[in-house]
Amino acid sequence: MNINPEQFLLNNFINKCIRQYADFMGIDKMPSFDIAPINLSLDEANKKGYGSFATHYYDINTGAHRLEVWKDLYRPQLNAEYLLYHEFTHIVDTETYSNRDKMKNVAIKGYTEYHAAQIDFLRILGAKSINSFSSFSLNQELETILRRESALDYVLDAHNTAATLIARPDFPADIATLATTIGLLFNYLGRLSICKMYAEDYGSHIDKFSDTTIEQQFFGKDVYQALATFLSGWLSEPHIKILGDAYLKIIVTKGQGLS
């Protein structure tokens, strides 16, 4: 049997990250999932205004998880572990809270984007586990897959991408674009919560997070202010349920007429 060397290296990289992630999160094992290597289309990403190096898909009928991953993600210089930690968190959250229930699977989307962003941020900051992190500086330099940037800029990236999508004349072009935009805003809130909990210089950078015009326009002033207050740390199961109910209202209201 011929083995594709790139597929072999990618599988090894993902399996190594699975073991590290389990230790990082303090869990016994990951739910099983299929790996689907993909080529990235820059033209398609530019057309839609967004793209992804790794994406989790869940079959509600069978309970099967699939992880589409850029075929070159294993290359060491990309420092891509944090991206897989993000997607692994989606897998664990979906397995934990969806239970093959369509409504629960939709409701969990806001929380899992918030949670996955918390986890990927801790990973790229250099945390050894979610229980052993003390503090960091927003001036800290991070090696992301695209560039070297400060922790502050990394936090703002999701906000800025969402703002760019919302400003497009065809926004929201479809339900996928809408869901991606909402996901980016929850990613931003997740990473912002890490800043509130652990950034030693959060107070001196708070002005960088003060412009919430986009969020208030998108969610509505009252809804966004409630979200910003509510999403300031780790969420317990009752809080996850409350957030799920709020997310359902948001996606139903915003998604009317889209396909």
Buried (B, 14 or more C-beta within 10 A) or exposed (E): EEEEEEEEBBBEBBEEBBEBBBEBBEEEEBBEBEBEBBEBEEEEEEEBBBBBBBBBBBEBEEEEBBBBBBBBBBBEEBBBBBBBBBBBBBBBBBBEBBEBEEEBBBBBBBBBBBBBBBBBBBBBBEBEEBEEBEEBBBEBEBEBBEEEBBBBBBBBBBBEBBBBBBEEEEBBBEBEBBBBBBBBBBBBBBBBBBBEBBBEBBEEBEEBBEEBEBBBEBBEEEBBBEBBEBBEEEBEEEBBBBBBEBBBEBBEEBBEEBE
